[in-house]
Amino acid sequence: MIAAVFLISLGIYLGCGLGFAIAFALAGVKKIDPHAAKGSWGFRVLILPGVVAFWPLLLRRWLGGAHEPPEECNAHRQLAQSVHASRLTPHASRTMIIALRQRHRRIFFALGIFLPAVLVVGVAARRPVPVTATLPGVLEAAEKFDPSGPPRDGLFPKSAVSVQWLRGQNNSGALAVRFSAAKDFVKPDLMVYWVAGNPKATDALSANAVLLGAFAAAALPLPAAARDSAGVFVLFSLADGEVVDVSTPLQPFNGSKSGALK
């Protein structure tokens, strides 16, 4: 949700900036900078990206009636102003500028040594990634499932989602479900929940909703409640914070060996 709001706001900002940039390149730039009055069309096209990015600042200057670009305030300009005020000789002013540039050179070389050193120390100080030779027992003993019948369509009224029922291998009695959809069915962070009974469709999850897992998982084991009672599957987008679709009420297995659906 936050990402969607950010992208919409960014699109509005850039759209306004583009509209302003066209007007500014045609008429506004010569208002705030007389030197740009005779600028070529290539110059006007070249400034468009910068105008789009900083259009609020340029709009304020245009509306404020500014006729000259602001003077840059840096050490060199301040030194030139002090030279003019104190009537120093050109040689003295040149000596001061050279000293300032030498200071900049020393800082540049110091940063050139310090920053790579910090990077190397930071990389060397990283904790090693934990590596295990064997998987935990819970993962090694993960249940494996086989399809039980063909995939079913039409269980979700709003989405073209197929549901494949699965049974545990070796007659373990475990039950699972697998979901699939077309490539154009794209929902961010889509999760699957099981809700017992026949709840009313709302935009929020039910308090008794049971998380099965991610929509794209190869197999989602069903809880014991889903084996003994009817219920619905709920597709919920974590990124959007909304219910995408709710299946029709169903009971995955009726307890028979064939695994028929009710």
C-alpha positions as CSV (number, residue, x, y, z in Angstrom):
1,M,0.0,0.0,0.0
2,I,2.8,2.4,0.9
3,A,4.7,1.6,-2.3
4,A,1.5,2.2,-4.4
5,V,0.9,5.6,-2.7
6,F,4.6,6.5,-3.2
7,L,4.5,5.6,-6.9
8,I,1.2,7.5,-7.5
9,S,2.7,10.6,-5.7
10,L,5.9,10.4,-7.8
11,G,3.9,10.1,-11.0
12,I,1.8,13.2,-10.1
13,Y,5.0,15.1,-9.2
14,L,6.7,14.2,-12.5
15,G,3.6,14.9,-14.5
16,C,3.3,18.4,-13.0
17,G,7.1,18.8,-13.5
18,L,6.8,17.9,-17.2
19,G,4.0,20.3,-17.9
20,F,5.9,23.1,-16.0
21,A,9.2,22.2,-17.8
22,I,7.7,22.8,-21.3
23,A,6.4,26.3,-20.3
24,F,9.6,27.1,-18.4
25,A,11.9,26.1,-21.3
26,L,9.8,28.3,-23.7
27,A,9.3,31.4,-21.6
28,G,10.3,31.1,-18.0
29,V,14.1,30.4,-18.3
30,K,14.7,33.8,-19.9
31,K,12.8,35.5,-17.1
32,I,15.0,34.3,-14.3
33,D,18.3,34.2,-16.3
34,P,18.9,36.8,-19.0
35,H,21.9,34.9,-20.2
36,A,19.6,32.1,-21.3
37,A,17.4,34.3,-23.4
38,K,19.4,33.5,-26.6
39,G,19.8,29.9,-25.7
40,S,19.3,27.4,-28.6
41,W,16.6,24.7,-28.8
42,G,19.3,22.2,-27.9
43,F,19.9,24.1,-24.7
44,R,16.2,24.2,-23.8
45,V,15.9,20.4,-24.4
46,L,19.0,19.8,-22.3
47,I,17.6,21.5,-19.2
48,L,14.2,19.7,-19.3
49,P,15.2,16.8,-17.0
50,G,16.6,19.2,-14.4
51,V,13.5,21.4,-14.6
52,V,11.2,18.3,-14.1
53,A,13.2,17.3,-11.0
54,F,13.4,20.8,-9.4
55,W,10.2,22.4,-10.7
56,P,8.9,23.7,-7.3
57,L,12.1,25.7,-6.7
58,L,12.1,27.2,-10.3
59,L,8.4,27.9,-10.1
60,R,9.0,29.9,-6.9
61,R,11.8,31.9,-8.5
62,W,9.7,32.5,-11.6
63,L,6.7,33.7,-9.5
64,G,8.9,35.7,-7.2
65,G,10.1,37.9,-10.1
66,A,13.8,36.8,-9.9
67,H,15.7,38.2,-12.8
68,E,19.2,36.9,-12.0
69,P,20.4,33.5,-10.9
70,P,21.5,33.3,-7.2
71,E,25.2,33.8,-6.5
72,E,27.1,30.7,-5.5
73,C,28.5,31.1,-2.0
74,N,31.7,29.1,-1.6
75,A,35.2,29.7,-0.2
76,H,36.6,31.0,-3.5
77,R,33.9,33.6,-3.9
78,Q,34.2,34.7,-0.3
79,L,37.9,35.0,-0.7
80,A,37.5,37.1,-3.8
81,Q,35.0,39.4,-2.0
82,S,37.5,39.8,0.9
83,V,40.3,40.6,-1.5
84,H,38.1,43.3,-3.1
85,A,37.1,44.7,0.3
86,S,40.6,44.7,1.8
87,R,42.4,45.8,-1.5
88,L,44.9,43.0,-1.2
89,T,47.5,42.7,-4.0
90,P,46.9,40.1,-6.7
91,H,49.9,38.2,-5.5
92,A,48.5,37.9,-1.9
93,S,45.1,36.8,-3.2
94,R,46.7,34.2,-5.5
95,T,48.7,32.8,-2.5
96,M,45.6,32.5,-0.4
97,I,43.8,30.6,-3.2
98,I,46.7,28.2,-3.7
99,A,46.7,27.5,0.1
100,L,43.0,26.7,-0.1
101,R,43.5,24.4,-3.0
102,Q,46.4,22.6,-1.2
103,R,44.0,22.0,1.7
104,H,41.4,20.6,-0.6
105,R,44.0,18.3,-2.2
106,R,45.1,16.9,1.2
107,I,41.5,16.3,2.2
108,F,40.9,14.5,-1.1
109,F,43.9,12.2,-0.7
110,A,42.9,11.5,2.9
111,L,39.4,10.5,1.9
112,G,40.8,8.4,-0.9
113,I,42.8,6.3,1.6
114,F,40.3,6.4,4.5
115,L,37.1,5.3,2.6
116,P,38.5,2.2,0.9
117,A,40.1,1.2,4.3
118,V,36.7,1.5,6.0
119,L,35.1,-0.6,3.2
120,V,37.8,-3.3,3.5
121,V,37.4,-3.4,7.3
122,G,33.7,-3.6,7.1
123,V,33.8,-6.5,4.6
124,A,36.4,-8.3,6.7
125,A,34.3,-7.8,9.9
126,R,31.2,-9.3,8.5
127,R,29.9,-12.4,10.2
128,P,30.2,-15.5,8.1
129,V,27.0,-17.0,6.6
130,P,25.9,-20.0,8.7
131,V,26.3,-23.2,6.8
132,T,24.9,-26.6,7.8
133,A,25.8,-29.9,6.3
134,T,22.4,-31.4,6.9
135,L,18.9,-30.1,7.0
136,P,16.9,-30.0,10.3
137,G,14.9,-33.1,11.0
138,V,11.6,-31.4,10.5
139,L,12.6,-30.4,7.0
140,E,14.2,-33.7,6.1
141,A,11.0,-35.4,7.1
142,A,8.8,-33.1,5.2
143,E,5.7,-34.7,3.8
144,K,5.6,-35.5,0.1
145,F,2.3,-35.4,-1.8
146,D,0.8,-36.9,-4.9
147,P,-2.1,-35.4,-6.9
148,S,-5.5,-36.7,-6.1
149,G,-7.7,-36.2,-9.1
150,P,-7.5,-33.5,-11.8
151,P,-7.3,-29.8,-11.0
152,R,-10.6,-28.0,-10.4
153,D,-11.6,-24.7,-11.8
154,G,-14.4,-22.3,-11.0
155,L,-14.0,-22.4,-7.2
156,F,-13.1,-18.7,-7.0
157,P,-15.8,-16.4,-8.5
158,K,-13.5,-13.5,-9.3
159,S,-10.2,-15.2,-10.3
160,A,-9.3,-17.9,-12.8
161,V,-7.5,-20.1,-10.2
162,S,-7.1,-23.8,-10.4
163,V,-7.1,-26.0,-7.3
164,Q,-5.2,-29.3,-7.2
165,W,-5.9,-31.6,-4.3
166,L,-3.0,-33.7,-2.9
167,R,-2.7,-36.7,-0.7
168,G,0.4,-37.8,1.3
169,Q,2.5,-40.6,0.0
170,N,2.6,-44.0,1.6
171,N,-1.0,-43.6,2.9
172,S,0.1,-41.2,5.6
173,G,-3.3,-39.6,5.6
174,A,-1.9,-36.1,5.2
175,L,-3.8,-33.8,2.9
176,A,-2.7,-30.7,1.0
177,V,-3.7,-28.3,-1.8
178,R,-1.9,-26.6,-4.6
179,F,-3.0,-23.4,-6.5
180,S,-2.2,-22.3,-10.0
181,A,-3.2,-19.4,-12.2
182,A,-2.4,-17.8,-15.5
183,K,0.7,-15.7,-15.9
184,D,-1.3,-12.5,-16.0
185,F,-2.7,-13.2,-12.5
186,V,-0.3,-11.1,-10.5
187,K,-1.0,-10.2,-6.9
188,P,1.8,-9.0,-4.6
189,D,2.6,-11.2,-1.6
190,L,-0.5,-13.4,-2.2
191,M,-1.2,-15.7,0.8
192,V,-3.8,-18.5,1.2
193,Y,-6.0,-18.9,4.3
194,W,-8.5,-21.5,5.3
195,V,-11.7,-20.3,7.1
196,A,-14.1,-22.9,8.5
197,G,-17.8,-22.6,7.7
198,N,-19.3,-20.2,5.2
199,P,-18.3,-16.7,6.3
200,K,-19.6,-13.6,4.5
201,A,-17.2,-12.1,2.0
202,T,-15.5,-9.0,3.5
203,D,-12.4,-6.9,2.8
204,A,-10.8,-8.2,6.0
205,L,-9.6,-11.6,7.2
206,S,-11.8,-13.5,9.6
207,A,-10.6,-13.9,13.2
208,N,-10.5,-17.7,12.8
209,A,-8.6,-17.7,9.5
210,V,-5.8,-20.3,9.4
211,L,-2.7,-19.4,7.3
212,L,-1.8,-22.2,4.8
213,G,1.1,-20.5,3.1
214,A,2.1,-18.6,0.0
215,F,-0.1,-19.0,-3.1
216,A,2.9,-20.1,-5.2
217,A,3.9,-22.9,-2.9
218,A,4.2,-26.4,-4.4
219,A,2.0,-27.9,-1.6
220,L,0.1,-26.3,1.2
221,P,-0.8,-28.8,4.0
222,L,-4.3,-28.6,5.2
223,P,-5.1,-28.3,8.9
224,A,-7.1,-31.0,10.7
225,A,-10.2,-28.7,10.7
226,A,-10.2,-28.6,6.9
227,R,-10.4,-32.4,6.7
228,D,-13.5,-32.7,9.0
229,S,-15.6,-29.7,8.1
230,A,-16.5,-27.5,5.2
231,G,-14.9,-24.1,4.7
232,V,-13.5,-21.6,2.2
233,F,-10.1,-20.6,0.9
234,V,-9.3,-16.9,1.1
235,L,-6.7,-15.3,-1.1
236,F,-5.2,-12.3,0.7
237,S,-2.6,-9.9,-0.5
238,L,-0.2,-8.8,2.2
239,A,1.2,-5.9,0.2
240,D,-2.2,-4.4,-0.6
241,G,-3.8,-5.5,2.7
242,E,-6.9,-6.7,1.1
243,V,-8.9,-9.9,0.3
244,V,-8.4,-10.8,-3.4
245,D,-11.0,-13.5,-3.6
246,V,-12.9,-16.1,-1.6
247,S,-13.8,-19.6,-2.8
248,T,-17.1,-21.2,-2.7
249,P,-17.8,-23.3,0.4
250,L,-16.3,-26.8,0.1
251,Q,-15.0,-29.8,2.1
252,P,-11.7,-30.9,0.5
253,F,-12.2,-34.7,1.3
254,N,-15.2,-36.6,2.4
255,G,-13.2,-39.3,4.2
256,S,-13.4,-41.8,1.4
257,K,-10.3,-43.5,0.1
258,S,-10.9,-42.0,-3.4
259,G,-10.6,-38.5,-1.9
260,A,-13.7,-37.2,-3.7
261,L,-14.8,-33.7,-3.1
262,K,-18.1,-32.8,-1.5
